[in-house]
Amino acid sequence: MKTRLERFSVPSEDIAHNGLRCVVLSTDRSHAAGESRVFESLVMSDHVVLVRPGHTDFDDQHRIKGSLGVPLNDRGTQQVSRIVEQLRHVPLELIYSDPSEPSRSTAAAIGAALGVRVKETDGLRNLRQGLWEGLPEEDVRRKFAKVYKQWQESPGTVCPPEGEMVGDVMERARKAIHKPLKKKRSFAVVVSEPMATLVRCVVEGEDHPTFKSQCCCDESRLVEYVVVGGAKNGNGNGAESKPAGNGHADPTPNGSGNGRH
């Protein structure tokens, strides 16, 4: 009898530290068909699945999307298919989404493939960045060097011209996901950057976000498991958000009623 654990989104060595339990039944070579039976139970009550949508032409061109609705491109559509496979055995009850593109299409594809209801909410619309929207990020960084640097390092103190204050956006995001967090539901949130960073801060209980790039070009962070209250629990006990990576297992969920076959 050989015990084998396929690579899942969260590295197995991190599972115990982050409240994710994995129960594996070994491959039983006595079975005539040699079938492999692997069972995983993913305890999601202390985590939120944060999904950044597939790429758009703006991402590939490093342009600032902000509140502009930009459709998925071919690369983004392929990424969404991979996201679906990463989430196929995560027992999600509901998917919350920004009602504009590309989040809307990404959430709809995930929901349709996994049989999970999608709820679009204005509270999760991306941060409006006014006159910066549509411009290459590097142009904004060069033309508004001091202001943009301050906006990245301390975004709550700067408002993009004709845009929104970060504090206001975090408050509406907090209201949008308050109920599922309070009820400890297993849910995902599909939003673009920089809204994804703000949602992560809301879930973790972090009041002072910082921004890196607004273009989600790192595929390893398209799916991220965010620890509820992780900022408050970040005391060396391993309570921190984990990127999902590119691998996934092929387990059968346990009989909790939330899994899908």
C-alpha positions in Angstrom: 0.0 0.0 0.0 1.5 3.3 -1.1 0.5 6.7 0.4 0.5 9.5 -2.1 -0.6 13.1 -1.9 -1.0 15.0 -5.1 0.2 18.6 -5.1 -2.7 20.8 -4.1 -3.0 24.6 -4.3 -1.7 25.1 -0.7 1.6 23.4 -0.1 1.0 20.4 2.2 3.6 21.5 4.7 1.6 24.7 5.2 -1.8 23.1 5.6 -1.7 22.5 9.3 -0.6 26.0 10.1 -3.4 27.6 8.1 -6.4 25.7 9.3 -6.7 23.5 6.2 -7.0 19.8 7.0 -6.1 17.2 4.5 -7.1 13.6 5.0 -5.6 11.2 2.6 -6.5 7.5 2.1 -3.7 5.6 0.4 -3.7 4.0 -3.0 -5.0 0.4 -2.5 -3.0 -1.8 -4.8 -5.3 -4.8 -3.8 -8.0 -3.3 -6.0 -8.3 -5.2 -9.2 -8.5 -2.0 -11.2 -5.7 -0.5 -9.2 -7.9 2.6 -8.5 -6.5 5.4 -6.5 -8.7 6.7 -3.8 -7.7 10.1 -2.4 -10.0 12.0 -0.1 -9.4 15.7 0.9 -11.4 17.7 3.4 -10.7 21.4 3.0 -11.9 23.4 6.0 -12.6 26.8 4.5 -14.5 28.5 7.4 -11.3 30.5 8.3 -10.3 31.3 4.7 -11.6 33.3 1.8 -10.6 32.3 -1.8 -9.5 35.5 -3.5 -9.5 35.2 -7.3 -7.9 37.7 -9.6 -9.5 37.4 -13.1 -7.8 36.3 -16.2 -5.7 38.8 -18.1 -6.9 41.5 -20.4 -5.0 43.5 -23.1 -4.5 46.2 -20.4 -2.7 43.7 -18.1 -0.4 42.6 -21.0 0.3 46.3 -21.8 0.7 47.2 -18.1 -2.1 49.8 -18.3 -4.2 50.9 -15.4 -7.7 49.4 -15.6 -9.3 50.9 -12.5 -13.1 51.0 -13.0 -12.9 50.5 -16.8 -14.5 47.3 -18.0 -11.9 45.5 -20.1 -12.8 42.0 -21.5 -10.6 38.9 -21.2 -8.2 38.3 -24.0 -7.2 34.8 -25.3 -4.5 34.4 -22.6 -7.0 35.4 -19.9 -9.6 32.9 -21.2 -7.0 30.1 -20.9 -6.1 31.3 -17.4 -9.7 31.1 -16.3 -9.8 27.4 -17.4 -6.8 26.7 -15.2 -8.4 28.6 -12.3 -11.5 26.4 -12.6 -9.3 23.3 -12.3 -7.6 24.7 -9.2 -10.9 25.3 -7.6 -12.8 22.2 -8.8 -12.6 20.4 -5.4 -12.8 23.4 -3.1 -16.3 23.3 -1.4 -17.4 26.8 -2.3 -21.0 27.9 -1.5 -21.0 31.2 -3.2 -18.9 33.4 -5.5 -18.9 37.2 -5.1 -17.8 39.3 -8.0 -17.2 42.8 -9.3 -20.1 43.3 -11.8 -17.7 44.7 -14.5 -15.2 43.0 -16.8 -13.0 41.0 -16.6 -14.2 39.9 -13.1 -17.7 39.2 -14.3 -16.7 36.8 -17.1 -14.2 35.1 -14.8 -16.7 34.6 -12.0 -19.4 33.4 -14.4 -17.1 30.8 -16.0 -16.1 29.5 -12.5 -19.7 29.4 -11.3 -20.9 27.6 -14.4 -18.2 25.0 -14.3 -18.5 24.3 -10.6 -22.2 24.7 -10.2 -21.8 27.6 -7.7 -24.0 30.6 -7.6 -22.4 34.0 -8.5 -23.5 37.2 -6.8 -22.4 40.4 -8.4 -22.2 43.4 -6.1 -21.4 47.1 -6.7 -19.5 47.1 -3.4 -16.8 45.1 -5.1 -16.3 47.4 -8.1 -12.7 48.2 -8.6 -11.1 51.4 -7.2 -11.9 54.3 -9.5 -8.6 56.0 -10.5 -10.0 58.8 -12.6 -7.5 60.4 -15.0 -5.0 57.6 -14.5 -7.2 54.9 -16.0 -6.2 53.6 -19.4 -2.7 55.0 -19.1 0.4 52.8 -19.0 1.4 52.3 -15.4 5.0 53.4 -16.2 3.8 56.7 -17.7 1.9 57.5 -14.5 4.9 56.5 -12.4 7.0 58.9 -14.4 4.7 61.8 -14.8 3.4 61.7 -11.2 6.5 60.2 -9.6 6.1 61.6 -6.1 2.3 61.2 -5.8 2.3 57.7 -7.4 5.0 56.5 -5.0 3.1 57.8 -2.1 -0.1 56.2 -3.4 1.7 52.8 -3.6 3.3 53.1 -0.2 0.5 54.8 1.7 -2.6 54.7 -0.6 -5.0 55.9 2.1 -3.3 59.3 2.0 -3.6 60.0 -1.7 -6.6 60.3 -4.1 -5.9 59.8 -7.8 -7.2 62.8 -9.8 -11.0 62.5 -10.2 -10.7 59.1 -8.5 -11.7 57.5 -5.2 -10.1 57.4 -1.7 -8.9 54.0 -0.7 -10.6 54.2 2.7 -14.0 54.7 1.0 -13.4 51.7 -1.2 -12.3 49.5 1.7 -15.5 50.4 3.6 -17.8 49.4 0.7 -15.8 46.1 0.3 -16.2 45.5 4.0 -19.9 45.9 3.7 -20.1 43.7 0.6 -18.6 40.6 2.3 -19.6 41.3 5.9 -22.5 38.7 6.0 -20.6 35.7 4.5 -17.6 36.4 6.8 -19.9 36.6 9.9 -21.7 33.4 8.9 -18.3 31.7 8.2 -19.5 30.7 4.7 -17.1 29.1 2.2 -16.9 31.7 -0.5 -14.7 33.2 -3.2 -14.3 36.8 -4.3 -13.4 37.7 -7.9 -11.9 41.1 -8.3 -9.1 42.8 -10.2 -6.1 44.7 -8.8 -5.9 47.0 -6.8 -9.3 45.9 -5.4 -7.9 42.4 -4.8 -5.3 43.8 -2.5 -8.0 45.9 -0.6 -10.3 42.8 -0.2 -7.4 40.8 1.1 -6.7 43.5 3.7 -10.4 43.6 4.7 -10.4 39.8 5.2 -7.2 39.8 7.1 -8.1 42.8 9.2 -5.3 45.0 7.9 -6.1 48.7 7.8 -3.0 49.9 6.0 -2.6 48.4 2.5 0.3 48.9 0.2 0.2 48.5 -3.6 2.9 46.9 -5.8 1.8 46.7 -9.5 -1.7 47.1 -10.6 -1.3 44.6 -13.4 -1.7 41.0 -12.2 1.1 39.4 -14.3 2.1 36.8 -11.7 0.0 33.7 -12.5 0.9 32.1 -9.2 -1.2 34.7 -7.5 -4.4 34.5 -9.6 -5.8 32.3 -6.8 -5.0 33.0 -3.2 -6.3 31.6 0.1 -6.7 34.5 2.5 -6.8 33.8 6.3 -9.6 35.6 8.0 -8.1 37.9 10.6 -4.6 36.9 9.4 -3.1 40.3 10.2 -4.3 40.1 13.8 -3.0 36.6 14.1 0.3 37.2 12.4 2.3 36.4 15.5 4.6 33.7 14.2 2.0 31.0 14.1 1.9 30.8 10.4 -1.3 32.6 9.9 -0.7 34.2 6.5 -2.3 34.2 3.0 -1.0 31.6 0.6 -0.9 31.8 -3.2 -2.5 28.8 -4.8 0.3 28.0 -7.2 -0.4 26.1 -10.5 -0.9 22.5 -9.2 -4.0 20.9 -8.0 -5.1 17.6 -6.6 -7.8 15.3 -7.9 -9.5 14.4 -4.6 -13.1 13.4 -3.8 -14.5 15.8 -1.1 -15.8 14.3 2.0 -19.5 13.8 2.8 -20.0 17.3 4.2 -22.6 18.2 1.6 -20.6 21.0 0.1 -18.4 19.0 -2.2 -18.9 18.4 -5.9 -18.3 15.2 -7.8 
